[in-house]
């Protein structure tokens, strides 16, 4: 089955597995990009403790979407599309 095109926030869809109309459950995952940005901010702005910002901001994380009804994986939105 083909994965769905999803965005960075939960979306309303009809689940292709259980055929229910649901709002997806979005799970945010840290990636290599998240850690790289944290390291760069830590090196240049260590006195401001900016290295924690990428772990709080959703923009630099991948978003995995799941059906809340059947708990099946529906798709992923990659953080590489929104680097800045």
mmCIF file of the N, C-alpha and C atoms, coordinates in Angstrom:
data_MODEL
# 
_entry.id   MODEL 
# 
loop_
_atom_site.group_PDB 
_atom_site.id 
_atom_site.type_symbol 
_atom_site.label_atom_id 
_atom_site.label_alt_id 
_atom_site.label_comp_id 
_atom_site.label_asym_id 
_atom_site.label_entity_id 
_atom_site.label_seq_id 
_atom_site.pdbx_PDB_ins_code 
_atom_site.Cartn_x 
_atom_site.Cartn_y 
_atom_site.Cartn_z 
_atom_site.occupancy 
_atom_site.B_iso_or_equiv 
_atom_site.pdbx_formal_charge 
_atom_site.auth_seq_id 
_atom_site.auth_comp_id 
_atom_site.auth_asym_id 
_atom_site.auth_atom_id 
_atom_site.pdbx_PDB_model_num 
ATOM 1   N N  . UNK A 1 1  ? 0.841   -1.170 0.000  1.00 0.00 ? 1  UNK A N  1 
ATOM 2   C CA . UNK A 1 1  ? 0.000   0.000  0.000  1.00 0.00 ? 1  UNK A CA 1 
ATOM 3   C C  . UNK A 1 1  ? 0.894   1.243  0.000  1.00 0.00 ? 1  UNK A C  1 
ATOM 4   N N  . UNK A 1 2  ? 0.533   2.237  -0.753 1.00 0.00 ? 2  UNK A N  1 
ATOM 5   C CA . UNK A 1 2  ? 1.305   3.466  -0.896 1.00 0.00 ? 2  UNK A CA 1 
ATOM 6   C C  . UNK A 1 2  ? 1.128   4.357  0.332  1.00 0.00 ? 2  UNK A C  1 
ATOM 7   N N  . UNK A 1 3  ? 2.223   4.952  0.794  1.00 0.00 ? 3  UNK A N  1 
ATOM 8   C CA . UNK A 1 3  ? 2.155   5.866  1.924  1.00 0.00 ? 3  UNK A CA 1 
ATOM 9   C C  . UNK A 1 3  ? 1.536   7.189  1.478  1.00 0.00 ? 3  UNK A C  1 
ATOM 10  N N  . UNK A 1 4  ? 0.866   7.859  2.406  1.00 0.00 ? 4  UNK A N  1 
ATOM 11  C CA . UNK A 1 4  ? 0.155   9.089  2.092  1.00 0.00 ? 4  UNK A CA 1 
ATOM 12  C C  . UNK A 1 4  ? 1.078   10.299 2.152  1.00 0.00 ? 4  UNK A C  1 
ATOM 13  N N  . UNK A 1 5  ? 0.746   11.332 1.393  1.00 0.00 ? 5  UNK A N  1 
ATOM 14  C CA . UNK A 1 5  ? 1.440   12.610 1.468  1.00 0.00 ? 5  UNK A CA 1 
ATOM 15  C C  . UNK A 1 5  ? 0.863   13.361 2.664  1.00 0.00 ? 5  UNK A C  1 
ATOM 16  N N  . UNK A 1 6  ? 1.678   13.579 3.678  1.00 0.00 ? 6  UNK A N  1 
ATOM 17  C CA . UNK A 1 6  ? 1.216   14.255 4.885  1.00 0.00 ? 6  UNK A CA 1 
ATOM 18  C C  . UNK A 1 6  ? 2.121   15.443 5.177  1.00 0.00 ? 6  UNK A C  1 
ATOM 19  N N  . UNK A 1 7  ? 1.646   16.352 6.008  1.00 0.00 ? 7  UNK A N  1 
ATOM 20  C CA . UNK A 1 7  ? 2.404   17.547 6.338  1.00 0.00 ? 7  UNK A CA 1 
ATOM 21  C C  . UNK A 1 7  ? 3.054   17.461 7.707  1.00 0.00 ? 7  UNK A C  1 
ATOM 22  N N  . UNK A 1 8  ? 3.401   18.616 8.239  1.00 0.00 ? 8  UNK A N  1 
ATOM 23  C CA . UNK A 1 8  ? 4.099   18.662 9.507  1.00 0.00 ? 8  UNK A CA 1 
ATOM 24  C C  . UNK A 1 8  ? 3.156   18.674 10.711 1.00 0.00 ? 8  UNK A C  1 
ATOM 25  N N  . UNK A 1 9  ? 1.872   18.773 10.485 1.00 0.00 ? 9  UNK A N  1 
ATOM 26  C CA . UNK A 1 9  ? 0.873   18.761 11.556 1.00 0.00 ? 9  UNK A CA 1 
ATOM 27  C C  . UNK A 1 9  ? -0.121  17.622 11.305 1.00 0.00 ? 9  UNK A C  1 
ATOM 28  N N  . UNK A 1 10 ? -0.865  17.201 12.334 1.00 0.00 ? 10 UNK A N  1 
ATOM 29  C CA . UNK A 1 10 ? -1.880  16.160 12.131 1.00 0.00 ? 10 UNK A CA 1 
ATOM 30  C C  . UNK A 1 10 ? -2.893  16.571 11.066 1.00 0.00 ? 10 UNK A C  1 
ATOM 31  N N  . UNK A 1 11 ? -3.323  15.614 10.270 1.00 0.00 ? 11 UNK A N  1 
ATOM 32  C CA . UNK A 1 11 ? -4.274  15.885 9.197  1.00 0.00 ? 11 UNK A CA 1 
ATOM 33  C C  . UNK A 1 11 ? -5.468  14.951 9.296  1.00 0.00 ? 11 UNK A C  1 
ATOM 34  N N  . UNK A 1 12 ? -6.603  15.411 8.822  1.00 0.00 ? 12 UNK A N  1 
ATOM 35  C CA . UNK A 1 12 ? -7.794  14.580 8.769  1.00 0.00 ? 12 UNK A CA 1 
ATOM 36  C C  . UNK A 1 12 ? -7.811  13.779 7.478  1.00 0.00 ? 12 UNK A C  1 
ATOM 37  N N  . UNK A 1 13 ? -7.887  12.465 7.582  1.00 0.00 ? 13 UNK A N  1 
ATOM 38  C CA . UNK A 1 13 ? -7.901  11.590 6.405  1.00 0.00 ? 13 UNK A CA 1 
ATOM 39  C C  . UNK A 1 13 ? -8.788  10.372 6.660  1.00 0.00 ? 13 UNK A C  1 
ATOM 40  N N  . UNK A 1 14 ? -9.016  9.620  5.606  1.00 0.00 ? 14 UNK A N  1 
ATOM 41  C CA . UNK A 1 14 ? -9.654  8.309  5.746  1.00 0.00 ? 14 UNK A CA 1 
ATOM 42  C C  . UNK A 1 14 ? -8.525  7.288  5.746  1.00 0.00 ? 14 UNK A C  1 
ATOM 43  N N  . UNK A 1 15 ? -8.402  6.541  6.834  1.00 0.00 ? 15 UNK A N  1 
ATOM 44  C CA . UNK A 1 15 ? -7.327  5.562  6.977  1.00 0.00 ? 15 UNK A CA 1 
ATOM 45  C C  . UNK A 1 15 ? -7.489  4.471  5.912  1.00 0.00 ? 15 UNK A C  1 
ATOM 46  N N  . UNK A 1 16 ? -6.422  4.198  5.148  1.00 0.00 ? 16 UNK A N  1 
ATOM 47  C CA . UNK A 1 16 ? -6.509  3.172  4.108  1.00 0.00 ? 16 UNK A CA 1 
ATOM 48  C C  . UNK A 1 16 ? -6.505  1.745  4.664  1.00 0.00 ? 16 UNK A C  1 
ATOM 49  N N  . UNK A 1 17 ? -6.310  1.588  5.960  1.00 0.00 ? 17 UNK A N  1 
ATOM 50  C CA . UNK A 1 17 ? -6.284  0.253  6.578  1.00 0.00 ? 17 UNK A CA 1 
ATOM 51  C C  . UNK A 1 17 ? -7.591  -0.092 7.280  1.00 0.00 ? 17 UNK A C  1 
ATOM 52  N N  . UNK A 1 18 ? -8.106  0.851  8.097  1.00 0.00 ? 18 UNK A N  1 
ATOM 53  C CA . UNK A 1 18 ? -9.353  0.572  8.828  1.00 0.00 ? 18 UNK A CA 1 
ATOM 54  C C  . UNK A 1 18 ? -10.553 1.299  8.227  1.00 0.00 ? 18 UNK A C  1 
ATOM 55  N N  . UNK A 1 19 ? -10.341 2.151  7.227  1.00 0.00 ? 19 UNK A N  1 
ATOM 56  C CA . UNK A 1 19 ? -11.380 2.894  6.496  1.00 0.00 ? 19 UNK A CA 1 
ATOM 57  C C  . UNK A 1 19 ? -12.237 3.796  7.392  1.00 0.00 ? 19 UNK A C  1 
ATOM 58  N N  . UNK A 1 20 ? -11.633 4.324  8.454  1.00 0.00 ? 20 UNK A N  1 
ATOM 59  C CA . UNK A 1 20 ? -12.323 5.280  9.316  1.00 0.00 ? 20 UNK A CA 1 
ATOM 60  C C  . UNK A 1 20 ? -11.800 6.687  9.020  1.00 0.00 ? 20 UNK A C  1 
ATOM 61  N N  . UNK A 1 21 ? -12.661 7.689  9.173  1.00 0.00 ? 21 UNK A N  1 
ATOM 62  C CA . UNK A 1 21 ? -12.228 9.076  9.056  1.00 0.00 ? 21 UNK A CA 1 
ATOM 63  C C  . UNK A 1 21 ? -11.600 9.473  10.386 1.00 0.00 ? 21 UNK A C  1 
ATOM 64  N N  . UNK A 1 22 ? -10.309 9.807  10.352 1.00 0.00 ? 22 UNK A N  1 
ATOM 65  C CA . UNK A 1 22 ? -9.575  10.089 11.581 1.00 0.00 ? 22 UNK A CA 1 
ATOM 66  C C  . UNK A 1 22 ? -8.684  11.315 11.409 1.00 0.00 ? 22 UNK A C  1 
ATOM 67  N N  . UNK A 1 23 ? -8.244  11.871 12.526 1.00 0.00 ? 23 UNK A N  1 
ATOM 68  C CA . UNK A 1 23 ? -7.195  12.885 12.570 1.00 0.00 ? 23 UNK A CA 1 
ATOM 69  C C  . UNK A 1 23 ? -5.926  12.124 12.948 1.00 0.00 ? 23 UNK A C  1 
ATOM 70  N N  . UNK A 1 24 ? -4.905  12.187 12.089 1.00 0.00 ? 24 UNK A N  1 
ATOM 71  C CA . UNK A 1 24 ? -3.693  11.405 12.330 1.00 0.00 ? 24 UNK A CA 1 
ATOM 72  C C  . UNK A 1 24 ? -3.029  11.800 13.641 1.00 0.00 ? 24 UNK A C  1 
ATOM 73  N N  . UNK A 1 25 ? -2.313  10.858 14.216 1.00 0.00 ? 25 UNK A N  1 
ATOM 74  C CA . UNK A 1 25 ? -1.511  11.113 15.409 1.00 0.00 ? 25 UNK A CA 1 
ATOM 75  C C  . UNK A 1 25 ? -0.097  11.371 14.924 1.00 0.00 ? 25 UNK A C  1 
ATOM 76  N N  . UNK A 1 26 ? 0.394   12.585 15.146 1.00 0.00 ? 26 UNK A N  1 
ATOM 77  C CA . UNK A 1 26 ? 1.732   12.966 14.683 1.00 0.00 ? 26 UNK A CA 1 
ATOM 78  C C  . UNK A 1 26 ? 2.742   12.698 15.789 1.00 0.00 ? 26 UNK A C  1 
ATOM 79  N N  . UNK A 1 27 ? 3.830   12.037 15.422 1.00 0.00 ? 27 UNK A N  1 
ATOM 80  C CA . UNK A 1 27 ? 4.908   11.751 16.366 1.00 0.00 ? 27 UNK A CA 1 
ATOM 81  C C  . UNK A 1 27 ? 6.182   12.388 15.809 1.00 0.00 ? 27 UNK A C  1 
ATOM 82  N N  . UNK A 1 28 ? 6.764   13.295 16.573 1.00 0.00 ? 28 UNK A N  1 
ATOM 83  C CA . UNK A 1 28 ? 7.946   14.036 16.132 1.00 0.00 ? 28 UNK A CA 1 
ATOM 84  C C  . UNK A 1 28 ? 9.218   13.292 16.533 1.00 0.00 ? 28 UNK A C  1 
ATOM 85  N N  . UNK A 1 29 ? 10.121  13.109 15.557 1.00 0.00 ? 29 UNK A N  1 
ATOM 86  C CA . UNK A 1 29 ? 11.352  12.347 15.773 1.00 0.00 ? 29 UNK A CA 1 
ATOM 87  C C  . UNK A 1 29 ? 12.574  13.219 15.480 1.00 0.00 ? 29 UNK A C  1 
ATOM 88  N N  . UNK A 1 30 ? 13.539  13.197 16.404 1.00 0.00 ? 30 UNK A N  1 
ATOM 89  C CA . UNK A 1 30 ? 14.806  13.885 16.163 1.00 0.00 ? 30 UNK A CA 1 
ATOM 90  C C  . UNK A 1 30 ? 15.567  13.164 15.059 1.00 0.00 ? 30 UNK A C  1 
ATOM 91  N N  . UNK A 1 31 ? 16.274  13.948 14.237 1.00 0.00 ? 31 UNK A N  1 
ATOM 92  C CA . UNK A 1 31 ? 17.040  13.379 13.133 1.00 0.00 ? 31 UNK A CA 1 
ATOM 93  C C  . UNK A 1 31 ? 18.478  13.866 13.213 1.00 0.00 ? 31 UNK A C  1 
ATOM 94  N N  . UNK A 1 32 ? 19.277  13.447 12.262 1.00 0.00 ? 32 UNK A N  1 
ATOM 95  C CA . UNK A 1 32 ? 20.651  13.923 12.169 1.00 0.00 ? 32 UNK A CA 1 
ATOM 96  C C  . UNK A 1 32 ? 20.679  15.431 11.988 1.00 0.00 ? 32 UNK A C  1 
ATOM 97  N N  . UNK A 1 33 ? 19.730  15.977 11.233 1.00 0.00 ? 33 UNK A N  1 
ATOM 98  C CA . UNK A 1 33 ? 19.629  17.414 11.050 1.00 0.00 ? 33 UNK A CA 1 
ATOM 99  C C  . UNK A 1 33 ? 19.403  18.117 12.389 1.00 0.00 ? 33 UNK A C  1 
ATOM 100 N N  . UNK A 1 34 ? 18.538  17.566 13.234 1.00 0.00 ? 34 UNK A N  1 
ATOM 101 C CA . UNK A 1 34 ? 18.278  18.142 14.551 1.00 0.00 ? 34 UNK A CA 1 
ATOM 102 C C  . UNK A 1 34 ? 19.563  18.221 15.364 1.00 0.00 ? 34 UNK A C  1 
ATOM 103 N N  . UNK A 1 35 ? 20.313  17.120 15.393 1.00 0.00 ? 35 UNK A N  1 
ATOM 104 C CA . UNK A 1 35 ? 21.547  17.075 16.173 1.00 0.00 ? 35 UNK A CA 1 
ATOM 105 C C  . UNK A 1 35 ? 22.616  17.992 15.585 1.00 0.00 ? 35 UNK A C  1 
ATOM 106 N N  . UNK A 1 36 ? 22.710  18.068 14.259 1.00 0.00 ? 36 UNK A N  1 
ATOM 107 C CA . UNK A 1 36 ? 23.696  18.930 13.603 1.00 0.00 ? 36 UNK A CA 1 
ATOM 108 C C  . UNK A 1 36 ? 23.434  20.398 13.930 1.00 0.00 ? 36 UNK A C  1 
ATOM 109 N N  . UNK A 1 37 ? 22.184  20.818 13.857 1.00 0.00 ? 37 UNK A N  1 
ATOM 110 C CA . UNK A 1 37 ? 21.841  22.210 14.176 1.00 0.00 ? 37 UNK A CA 1 
ATOM 111 C C  . UNK A 1 37 ? 22.144  22.493 15.650 1.00 0.00 ? 37 UNK A C  1 
ATOM 112 N N  . UNK A 1 38 ? 21.873  21.528 16.527 1.00 0.00 ? 38 UNK A N  1 
ATOM 113 C CA . UNK A 1 38 ? 22.171  21.706 17.954 1.00 0.00 ? 38 UNK A CA 1 
ATOM 114 C C  . UNK A 1 38 ? 23.668  21.879 18.187 1.00 0.00 ? 38 UNK A C  1 
ATOM 115 N N  . UNK A 1 39 ? 24.481  21.110 17.493 1.00 0.00 ? 39 UNK A N  1 
ATOM 116 C CA . UNK A 1 39 ? 25.936  21.220 17.630 1.00 0.00 ? 39 UNK A CA 1 
ATOM 117 C C  . UNK A 1 39 ? 26.429  22.575 17.132 1.00 0.00 ? 39 UNK A C  1 
ATOM 118 N N  . UNK A 1 40 ? 25.930  22.998 15.968 1.00 0.00 ? 40 UNK A N  1 
ATOM 119 C CA . UNK A 1 40 ? 26.337  24.287 15.408 1.00 0.00 ? 40 UNK A CA 1 
ATOM 120 C C  . UNK A 1 40 ? 25.939  25.439 16.338 1.00 0.00 ? 40 UNK A C  1 
ATOM 121 N N  . UNK A 1 41 ? 24.716  25.412 16.833 1.00 0.00 ? 41 UNK A N  1 
ATOM 122 C CA . UNK A 1 41 ? 24.273  26.460 17.758 1.00 0.00 ? 41 UNK A CA 1 
ATOM 123 C C  . UNK A 1 41 ? 25.066  26.404 19.062 1.00 0.00 ? 41 UNK A C  1 
ATOM 124 N N  . UNK A 1 42 ? 25.391  25.192 19.512 1.00 0.00 ? 42 UNK A N  1 
ATOM 125 C CA . UNK A 1 42 ? 26.182  25.040 20.729 1.00 0.00 ? 42 UNK A CA 1 
ATOM 126 C C  . UNK A 1 42 ? 27.581  25.605 20.593 1.00 0.00 ? 42 UNK A C  1 
ATOM 127 N N  . UNK A 1 43 ? 28.179  25.454 19.441 1.00 0.00 ? 43 UNK A N  1 
ATOM 128 C CA . UNK A 1 43 ? 29.534  25.971 19.209 1.00 0.00 ? 43 UNK A CA 1 
ATOM 129 C C  . UNK A 1 43 ? 29.533  27.497 19.145 1.00 0.00 ? 43 UNK A C  1 
ATOM 130 N N  . UNK A 1 44 ? 28.617  28.071 18.388 1.00 0.00 ? 44 UNK A N  1 
ATOM 131 C CA . UNK A 1 44 ? 28.626  29.512 18.182 1.00 0.00 ? 44 UNK A CA 1 
ATOM 132 C C  . UNK A 1 44 ? 27.898  30.316 19.255 1.00 0.00 ? 44 UNK A C  1 
ATOM 133 N N  . UNK A 1 45 ? 26.914  29.732 19.912 1.00 0.00 ? 45 UNK A N  1 
ATOM 134 C CA . UNK A 1 45 ? 26.115  30.465 20.895 1.00 0.00 ? 45 UNK A CA 1 
ATOM 135 C C  . UNK A 1 45 ? 26.050  29.728 22.230 1.00 0.00 ? 45 UNK A C  1 
ATOM 136 N N  . UNK A 1 46 ? 27.155  29.133 22.662 1.00 0.00 ? 46 UNK A N  1 
ATOM 137 C CA . UNK A 1 46 ? 27.185  28.318 23.880 1.00 0.00 ? 46 UNK A CA 1 
ATOM 138 C C  . UNK A 1 46 ? 26.782  29.119 25.115 1.00 0.00 ? 46 UNK A C  1 
ATOM 139 N N  . UNK A 1 47 ? 27.098  30.413 25.167 1.00 0.00 ? 47 UNK A N  1 
ATOM 140 C CA . UNK A 1 47 ? 26.796  31.213 26.346 1.00 0.00 ? 47 UNK A CA 1 
ATOM 141 C C  . UNK A 1 47 ? 25.293  31.488 26.476 1.00 0.00 ? 47 UNK A C  1 
ATOM 142 N N  . UNK A 1 48 ? 24.547  31.294 25.410 1.00 0.00 ? 48 UNK A N  1 
ATOM 143 C CA . UNK A 1 48 ? 23.097  31.481 25.447 1.00 0.00 ? 48 UNK A CA 1 
ATOM 144 C C  . UNK A 1 48 ? 22.331  30.165 25.603 1.00 0.00 ? 48 UNK A C  1 
ATOM 145 N N  . UNK A 1 49 ? 23.058  29.049 25.644 1.00 0.00 ? 49 UNK A N  1 
ATOM 146 C CA . UNK A 1 49 ? 22.437  27.711 25.733 1.00 0.00 ? 49 UNK A CA 1 
ATOM 147 C C  . UNK A 1 49 ? 21.465  27.456 24.576 1.00 0.00 ? 49 UNK A C  1 
ATOM 148 N N  . UNK A 1 50 ? 21.817  27.925 23.386 1.00 0.00 ? 50 UNK A N  1 
ATOM 149 C CA . UNK A 1 50 ? 20.965  27.776 22.209 1.00 0.00 ? 50 UNK A CA 1 
ATOM 150 C C  . UNK A 1 50 ? 20.922  26.351 21.670 1.00 0.00 ? 50 UNK A C  1 
ATOM 151 N N  . UNK A 1 51 ? 21.782  25.482 22.181 1.00 0.00 ? 51 UNK A N  1 
ATOM 152 C CA . UNK A 1 51 ? 21.837  24.130 21.639 1.00 0.00 ? 51 UNK A CA 1 
ATOM 153 C C  . UNK A 1 51 ? 20.563  23.330 21.922 1.00 0.00 ? 51 UNK A C  1 
ATOM 154 N N  . UNK A 1 52 ? 19.712  23.787 22.845 1.00 0.00 ? 52 UNK A N  1 
ATOM 155 C CA . UNK A 1 52 ? 18.468  23.061 23.122 1.00 0.00 ? 52 UNK A CA 1 
ATOM 156 C C  . UNK A 1 52 ? 17.338  23.444 22.177 1.00 0.00 ? 52 UNK A C  1 
ATOM 157 N N  . UNK A 1 53 ? 17.491  24.538 21.444 1.00 0.00 ? 53 UNK A N  1 
ATOM 158 C CA . UNK A 1 53 ? 16.417  25.029 20.571 1.00 0.00 ? 53 UNK A CA 1 
ATOM 159 C C  . UNK A 1 53 ? 15.958  23.986 19.549 1.00 0.00 ? 53 UNK A C  1 
ATOM 160 N N  . UNK A 1 54 ? 16.857  23.281 18.840 1.00 0.00 ? 54 UNK A N  1 
ATOM 161 C CA . UNK A 1 54 ? 16.371  22.306 17.848 1.00 0.00 ? 54 UNK A CA 1 
ATOM 162 C C  . UNK A 1 54 ? 15.559  21.151 18.452 1.00 0.00 ? 54 UNK A C  1 
ATOM 163 N N  . UNK A 1 55 ? 15.748  20.883 19.736 1.00 0.00 ? 55 UNK A N  1 
ATOM 164 C CA . UNK A 1 55 ? 14.995  19.802 20.379 1.00 0.00 ? 55 UNK A CA 1 
ATOM 165 C C  . UNK A 1 55 ? 13.610  20.247 20.826 1.00 0.00 ? 55 UNK A C  1 
ATOM 166 N N  . UNK A 1 56 ? 13.384  21.562 20.844 1.00 0.00 ? 56 UNK A N  1 
ATOM 167 C CA . UNK A 1 56 ? 12.087  22.115 21.229 1.00 0.00 ? 56 UNK A CA 1 
ATOM 168 C C  . UNK A 1 56 ? 11.261  22.480 19.996 1.00 0.00 ? 56 UNK A C  1 
ATOM 169 N N  . UNK A 1 57 ? 11.925  22.976 18.956 1.00 0.00 ? 57 UNK A N  1 
ATOM 170 C CA . UNK A 1 57 ? 11.253  23.420 17.737 1.00 0.00 ? 57 UNK A CA 1 
ATOM 171 C C  . UNK A 1 57 ? 10.907  22.215 16.862 1.00 0.00 ? 57 UNK A C  1 
ATOM 172 N N  . UNK A 1 58 ? 9.672   22.146 16.401 1.00 0.00 ? 58 UNK A N  1 
ATOM 173 C CA . UNK A 1 58 ? 9.220   21.018 15.571 1.00 0.00 ? 58 UNK A CA 1 
ATOM 174 C C  . UNK A 1 58 ? 9.747   21.084 14.143 1.00 0.00 ? 58 UNK A C  1 
ATOM 175 N N  . UNK A 1 59 ? 10.166  22.264 13.711 1.00 0.00 ? 59 UNK A N  1 
ATOM 176 C CA . UNK A 1 59 ? 10.565  22.493 12.321 1.00 0.00 ? 59 UNK A CA 1 
ATOM 177 C C  . UNK A 1 59 ? 11.699  21.589 11.852 1.00 0.00 ? 59 UNK A C  1 
ATOM 178 N N  . UNK A 1 60 ? 12.634  21.242 12.748 1.00 0.00 ? 60 UNK A N  1 
ATOM 179 C CA . UNK A 1 60 ? 13.810  20.462 12.369 1.00 0.00 ? 60 UNK A CA 1 
ATOM 180 C C  . UNK A 1 60 ? 13.684  18.995 12.756 1.00 0.00 ? 60 UNK A C  1 
ATOM 181 N N  . UNK A 1 61 ? 12.461  18.505 12.869 1.00 0.00 ? 61 UNK A N  1 
ATOM 182 C CA . UNK A 1 61 ? 12.218  17.099 13.196 1.00 0.00 ? 61 UNK A CA 1 
ATOM 183 C C  . UNK A 1 61 ? 11.380  16.452 12.100 1.00 0.00 ? 61 UNK A C  1 
ATOM 184 N N  . UNK A 1 62 ? 11.551  15.166 11.921 1.00 0.00 ? 62 UNK A N  1 
ATOM 185 C CA . UNK A 1 62 ? 10.666  14.418 11.030 1.00 0.00 ? 62 UNK A CA 1 
ATOM 186 C C  . UNK A 1 62 ? 9.355   14.159 11.764 1.00 0.00 ? 62 UNK A C  1 
ATOM 187 N N  . UNK A 1 63 ? 8.263   14.106 11.020 1.00 0.00 ? 63 UNK A N  1 
ATOM 188 C CA . UNK A 1 63 ? 6.955   13.862 11.610 1.00 0.00 ? 63 UNK A CA 1 
ATOM 189 C C  . UNK A 1 63 ? 6.402   12.562 11.026 1.00 0.00 ? 63 UNK A C  1 
ATOM 190 N N  . UNK A 1 64 ? 6.180   11.578 11.891 1.00 0.00 ? 64 UNK A N  1 
ATOM 191 C CA . UNK A 1 64 ? 5.575   10.312 11.473 1.00 0.00 ? 64 UNK A CA 1 
ATOM 192 C C  . UNK A 1 64 ? 4.101   10.350 11.839 1.00 0.00 ? 64 UNK A C  1 
ATOM 193 N N  . UNK A 1 65 ? 3.250   9.962  10.890 1.00 0.00 ? 65 UNK A N  1 
ATOM 194 C CA . UNK A 1 65 ? 1.800   9.991  11.094 1.00 0.00 ? 65 UNK A CA 1 
ATOM 195 C C  . UNK A 1 65 ? 1.273   8.567  11.259 1.00 0.00 ? 65 UNK A C  1 
ATOM 196 N N  . UNK A 1 66 ? 0.410   8.403  12.273 1.00 0.00 ? 66 UNK A N  1 
ATOM 197 C CA . UNK A 1 66 ? -0.191  7.109  12.575 1.00 0.00 ? 66 UNK A CA 1 
ATOM 198 C C  . UNK A 1 66 ? -1.700  7.265  12.684 1.00 0.00 ? 66 UNK A C  1 
ATOM 199 N N  . UNK A 1 67 ? -2.417  6.192  12.397 1.00 0.00 ? 67 UNK A N  1 
ATOM 200 C CA . UNK A 1 67 ? -3.861  6.169  12.593 1.00 0.00 ? 67 UNK A CA 1 
ATOM 201 C C  . UNK A 1 67 ? -4.120  5.945  14.085 1.00 0.00 ? 67 UNK A C  1 
ATOM 202 N N  . UNK A 1 68 ? -4.903  6.816  14.736 1.00 0.00 ? 68 UNK A N  1 
ATOM 203 C CA . UNK A 1 68 ? -5.175  6.615  16.162 1.00 0.00 ? 68 UNK A CA 1 
ATOM 204 C C  . UNK A 1 68 ? -6.128  5.444  16.424 1.00 0.00 ? 68 UNK A C  1 
ATOM 205 N N  . UNK A 1 69 ? -6.831  5.004  15.385 1.00 0.00 ? 69 UNK A N  1 
ATOM 206 C CA . UNK A 1 69 ? -7.796  3.922  15.537 1.00 0.00 ? 69 UNK A CA 1 
ATOM 207 C C  . UNK A 1 69 ? -7.125  2.544  15.457 1.00 0.00 ? 69 UNK A C  1 
ATOM 208 N N  . UNK A 1 70 ? -6.380  2.291  14.370 1.00 0.00 ? 70 UNK A N  1 
ATOM 209 C CA . UNK A 1 70 ? -5.738  0.985  14.183 1.00 0.00 ? 70 UNK A CA 1 
ATOM 210 C C  . UNK A 1 70 ? -4.239  1.023  14.460 1.00 0.00 ? 70 UNK A C  1 
ATOM 211 N N  . UNK A 1 71 ? -3.701  2.213  14.734 1.00 0.00 ? 71 UNK A N  1 
ATOM 212 C CA . UNK A 1 71 ? -2.294  2.431  15.086 1.00 0.00 ? 71 UNK A CA 1 
ATOM 213 C C  . UNK A 1 71 ? -1.306  2.060  13.978 1.00 0.00 ? 71 UNK A C  1 
ATOM 214 N N  . UNK A 1 72 ? -1.747  2.081  12.742 1.00 0.00 ? 72 UNK A N  1 
ATOM 215 C CA . UNK A 1 72 ? -0.869  1.764  11.601 1.00 0.00 ? 72 UNK A CA 1 
ATOM 216 C C  . UNK A 1 72 ? -0.137  3.022  11.146 1.00 0.00 ? 72 UNK A C  1 
ATOM 217 N N  . UNK A 1 73 ? 1.059   2.813  10.629 1.00 0.00 ? 73 UNK A N  1 
ATOM 218 C CA . UNK A 1 73 ? 1.892   3.890  10.086 1.00 0.00 ? 73 UNK A CA 1 
ATOM 219 C C  . UNK A 1 73 ? 1.290   4.353  8.768  1.00 0.00 ? 73 UNK A C  1 
ATOM 220 N N  . UNK A 1 74 ? 1.101   5.676  8.618  1.00 0.00 ? 74 UNK A N  1 
ATOM 221 C CA . UNK A 1 74 ? 0.467   6.214  7.415  1.00 0.00 ? 74 UNK A CA 1 
ATOM 222 C C  . UNK A 1 74 ? 1.417   6.986  6.510  1.00 0.00 ? 74 UNK A C  1 
ATOM 223 N N  . UNK A 1 75 ? 2.449   7.591  7.073  1.00 0.00 ? 75 UNK A N  1 
ATOM 224 C CA . UNK A 1 75 ? 3.371   8.350  6.251  1.00 0.00 ? 75 UNK A CA 1 
ATOM 225 C C  . UNK A 1 75 ? 4.274   9.231  7.095  1.00 0.00 ? 75 UNK A C  1 
ATOM 226 N N  . UNK A 1 76 ? 5.201   9.921  6.412  1.00 0.00 ? 76 UNK A N  1 
ATOM 227 C CA . UNK A 1 76 ? 6.166   10.757 7.111  1.00 0.00 ? 76 UNK A CA 1 
ATOM 228 C C  . UNK A 1 76 ? 6.379   12.059 6.349  1.00 0.00 ? 76 UNK A C  1 
ATOM 229 N N  . UNK A 1 77 ? 6.532   13.134 7.119  1.00 0.00 ? 77 UNK A N  1 
ATOM 230 C CA . UNK A 1 77 ? 6.925   14.433 6.572  1.00 0.00 ? 77 UNK A CA 1 
ATOM 231 C C  . UNK A 1 77 ? 8.365   14.660 6.988  1.00 0.00 ? 77 UNK A C  1 
ATOM 232 N N  . UNK A 1 78 ? 9.248   14.869 6.034  1.00 0.00 ? 78 UNK A N  1 
ATOM 233 C CA . UNK A 1 78 ? 10.672  15.000 6.301  1.00 0.00 ? 78 UNK A CA 1 
ATOM 234 C C  . UNK A 1 78 ? 11.040  16.432 6.643  1.00 0.00 ? 78 UNK A C  1 
ATOM 235 N N  . UNK A 1 79 ? 11.925  16.588 7.617  1.00 0.00 ? 79 UNK A N  1 
ATOM 236 C CA . UNK A 1 79 ? 12.398  17.918 7.997  1.00 0.00 ? 79 UNK A CA 1 
ATOM 237 C C  . UNK A 1 79 ? 13.360  18.483 6.980  1.00 0.00 ? 79 UNK A C  1 
ATOM 238 N N  . UNK A 1 80 ? 13.892  17.682 6.101  1.00 0.00 ? 80 UNK A N  1 
ATOM 239 C CA . UNK A 1 80 ? 14.850  18.164 5.081  1.00 0.00 ? 80 UNK A CA 1 
ATOM 240 C C  . UNK A 1 80 ? 14.168  19.122 4.101  1.00 0.00 ? 80 UNK A C  1 
ATOM 241 N N  . UNK A 1 81 ? 12.851  19.063 3.992  1.00 0.00 ? 81 UNK A N  1 
ATOM 242 C CA . UNK A 1 81 ? 12.130  19.966 3.095  1.00 0.00 ? 81 UNK A CA 1 
ATOM 243 C C  . UNK A 1 81 ? 12.055  21.383 3.674  1.00 0.00 ? 81 UNK A C  1 
ATOM 244 N N  . UNK A 1 82 ? 12.205  21.500 4.998  1.00 0.00 ? 82 UNK A N  1 
ATOM 245 C CA . UNK A 1 82 ? 12.097  22.818 5.650  1.00 0.00 ? 82 UNK A CA 1 
ATOM 246 C C  . UNK A 1 82 ? 13.317  23.066 6.517  1.00 0.00 ? 82 UNK A C  1 
ATOM 247 N N  . UNK A 1 83 ? 14.466  23.229 5.909  1.00 0.00 ? 83 UNK A N  1 
ATOM 248 C CA . UNK A 1 83 ? 15.691  23.415 6.686  1.00 0.00 ? 83 UNK A CA 1 
ATOM 249 C C  . UNK A 1 83 ? 15.707  24.779 7.364  1.00 0.00 ? 83 UNK A C  1 
ATOM 250 N N  . UNK A 1 84 ? 15.317  25.819 6.685  1.00 0.00 ? 84 UNK A N  1 
ATOM 251 C CA . UNK A 1 84 ? 15.349  27.152 7.300  1.00 0.00 ? 84 UNK A CA 1 
ATOM 252 C C  . UNK A 1 84 ? 13.997  27.690 7.577  1.00 0.00 ? 84 UNK A C  1 
# 
